[in-house]
């Protein structure tokens, strides 16, 4: 079975602090895809990044960076110099065939990030 | 442009009402999805339409009835709902419509449904 674990339920930081959101996944697929989505209070899920299982290069996009380590089945997300607008629920997700026979997006339980001024 | 639109934003309905949720995308995507999200939980897949045909139904009760009139539109017809069906209903689309699609899903803003 495919599974995504986000052990951090809620994180509170003060603006300008760096914060890392953890994501650990389980899958038997050799080919799979990992995603991060942001869900602000408005409700829309905003796509942040997609990474395939063969590409372990870390990625940086502005204040966001992602660390993919296949050896530990982790895909962690770091926000540098956090801002109040970063306050949201962040979901890590895995797309793979698994036992179902079709591609399905499996979400973690989400991490709520609160950034205070 | 990665916009998926949903109407209405909010909906309150009684258990005997019939209502519909609408979703639209103009990105030329061939797969569209309905998800249900309860408070403080991740989204749960309900239905997948691939090339305008229903390809996945995640054992959703028949009081939820999806419809895909064309490749840009997706509806969710609601009838005889229960209070526990109150949730945020999210629509998404992705470029590829195949069952093996690994394409990124882009989500709409959702409809917050309250069933009284």
Interface residues (C-beta under 8 A of the other chain):
Chain A: X33 X35 X37 X42 X43 X44 X45 X46 X47 X50 X52 X91 X95 X97 X101 X102 X103 X104 X105 X107 X108 X109 X110
Chain B: X2 X40 X41 X42 X43 X45 X55 X56 X88 X90 X92 X99 X100 X101 X102 X104 X105 X106 X107 X108 X109 X110 X112
